[in-house]
Amino acid sequence: MLGGIAITGGRLEAFDFRFSMGPLSPEELLDSATSPPGRYVWEVARRTLARVPGADAVVVSNPLLASRGARLADLLQGGDTLRCPAVLTDAETFPVAYVLPRALFDQGLGRFLCLLSANRAATDAQLLSQLTGQIVPRRQTPLKPLAPLPKITAQGYILGDNLAAWQAQCADAVRLIRSRADWRDLPFAAHHPGHAGDVLFFSLASRLVPPERLAFRAQVVCRTYLDIFRDCGNRLDPIVLDIPPVSRTGNVSDGRYYLDSLARIDPQVRAGTFMVYCRFSKSYSRTPFNLLDQARFALGDPVATLDDTLYGWAAAARLPLGHSRCARPPAPLRVLMQLSGGWPLKAYPARPARVLVQALARLGCAVTVLDAPADLVAAGATPATAGSTDRLAALIRDHHVVLSVDSFPLHFASQVLGHPTVAVFGPTFPGNSDAPRRLGYRVPPPALPCGPCGGYKACPLDEGPECHNHPPPADLVAAILEVAAEAYGGAVLQRGDAA
Amino acid sequence: MIPPLSLLVLAFFDARFQSGPLGQACGGGDPWARALDAYPARRHHSPLLQPGKALGRYDLADAASAGRVVAVARATGIGGFVLDCHRVGDQYLTGAECLDAWCDDDFGLAFRWTPPAGPATAADVAALMAAITGFSTLLADGRQVLVVNEPYRLPDPAGTVALLRQAADAAGLRGLYLVATAAEARGGLLDAGFDALLDPGPAQWRSCKPAELLNGYTFLQAEAGQADGGMFDDTIMTYAHFVNSRMVDRPSRGKVLPRVVLDYADWPDHPQGGATLLASTSPTLYRRFLAGALTYVAQHFPEDERLVFIDSWNHWRQRSQIEPTTQFGSTVLDETANGIRQGGYVALTRVGEPTPGRSPGVDYDAIAALCRQIEDELSLSA
């Protein structure tokens, strides 16, 4: 719950906004794991001003905290005369809400609120002071001290090192504004350097956000993923990071990685760019929204209605989807598979994988498996390695159908190339990263209702190393034949009938 | 615009919390005391929860109280209540009259009938129709929804279905949408004329293994009175396994509507053992269960028959209620609303997706046989 208050000539009107679980009603906000809390300050302020267009100022609660508008109004009522702008704090120094003048938005400076730390009132006050040219007081409220905060807030924010990352982005912004007279025109860079799928989603999002909404002009990206950045048609300028992507094992947090990576970015670039920490500050599977929509929100698009989402007609019509097809004759059917993903539990289990490969081979299909283990080669698969998006695209176009677990090749084939694809989801939630429904695309239903489980190395239910939620091989074989028939006509189906 | 999906979430509702005719017929006095005055006798029995401030110990005979209950349910996204038909003398009482004033096209009532032992008689069925006629009812496929509980008690299911339909016609109803409580279509109930089936409750259908299987050593200990013997008498299932067993491979069970359960513990009615208990329940998993059920019916059932049943709104004595509690506030109600929203959204994202296993020209049986054969070969070679 996020509170917003419109102040019009001393009159307060309170509004409540909540993180949506799907319907995206006018009181709901798209829950984006890749948006810093400041992005929600901007969005709530924008929504509040839209409700009360004549308001002189808005007050927005700190997105890290669950706070109703009515509670904010209570906090505003007591004490000294309310100043605007101001940062309201608890009985100590933690920011509870921001009092923002309307002029900030009229001047088109709303996006700078993305840079707020949301956890250090002094730095936030300095930022607002630089933006408004006024002294911004910190006003204590009677609210009891909020510290110690939980590791994960009720709003889903994972704190830990993220707090330091948000502080750093805010402090850097204050320094930059102080040092540059042309700060209003400097670009914003989304710090979202990896992994492969994440870069793909941000790249596609950059193409979907309407130009007038796009708050960013650059994105920090690891050199390892620069080919993805380019081949997915990212509209932002790359700021290349010459260090390996953050480890998936969690031994280095995203927040710590952000702080460490700043030193590896060209100082001249940093001296002319506002860096916004856009790595995951929540679990992205907390809500049903697609990562592409979560990235769009982070980049400035409100994604305010169902129609605006990836699955709505408005956005789907803008989706720059290719229409890739294999030029080879339809028989034998050539199937390219990616059976391992970003973390161990995403991998399609070894034994069903052997059944899948053998079944397709006996149906006369030619099966290629990316980074195939020896047992799949023994089962009849041809091993292959992609290495780059060029090579991967060539491999995909050389096969009639792609079957992939929730991993980069899946998203690249289905969302960028528009190739006939079967998507395989196990421990992750399909809606977070699948593609809009179309001919030549299938998501066989997961076998169980336990996903998304958040499991990394082991199943949270039986503690085994494999996810049993992956669809069984027979469902995948059927889906491959269905997709092939839709994309290439009936000829390949004869193979299925031969079974 | 994204077209809206017609998904209907119903909740089983105990209308005996009233001082009106149904309350009087069920013994009078304080129905809340009757429901909640039970104390755990075993260490694995979780105590019953207490009604929270939001609704409190309401009396449905009080119109304002009934209105509050319906308003809270509506706000949660629930589309109606399923009321039990209680046999009292030669008539049935449902308590529907208390709620009906607050119902309309967006919130209606359905009914659950537990047939008497032996063949149903025309008089009995006529009395049933009299009890369920004249209210704002929930419709599926344009017909009034009637859930038949424990249909295996019917000696002649087809005859009873025909009798019910005749009586409905005679009562002026626009037809009945008959739902039998049964886990799978193999029992012939659909052939007997039922329109759909509904997952049985946890005590009626134990398809997942008990969470605690005690060994012989503990058995001897319990027999000697040195361990809690209740562990042997009661069936305890972990919630995660329970949810999985309800949702796994659903299409193979036929036209079975999902029953979503938050919690279940019927130990107050089994003081001597034999209770069914869910362990390690989780509101988050419950939300996923509910969202998954909505997605499932959206994908597999015709537009007018997409029903999901929540068990229950206020079965406090079985600890399955989703109403606000003193202990947990409105957490569960919030998760219910979230689950309904989430399920509705996910279902919308899948509009246009073909129903799995329905493409012409793909021989699904042959593919399944081939995969089984390879499985067997791998097992033999291992």
Interface residues (C-beta under 8 A of the other chain):
Chain A: S20 M21 G22 P23 T287 P288 N290 L306 D307 T309 L310 Y311 G312 W313 R351 R354 V355 L356 Q358 A359 R362 L363 G431 P436 R437 R438 V443 P444 P445 A447 L448 P449 C450 L461 P472 P473 A474 D475 V477 A478 L481 E482 A485 G490 L493 G496 D497 A499
Chain B: M1 I2 A240 H241 V243 N244 R246 M247 V248 D249 R288 F289 A291 G292 Q299 A337 N338 G339 R341 Q342 G343 G344 Y345 V346 L348 T349 R350 V351 G352 E353 P354 P356 G357 S359 G361 V362 D363 Y364 A366 I367 A368 A369 L370 C371 R372 I374 E375 L378
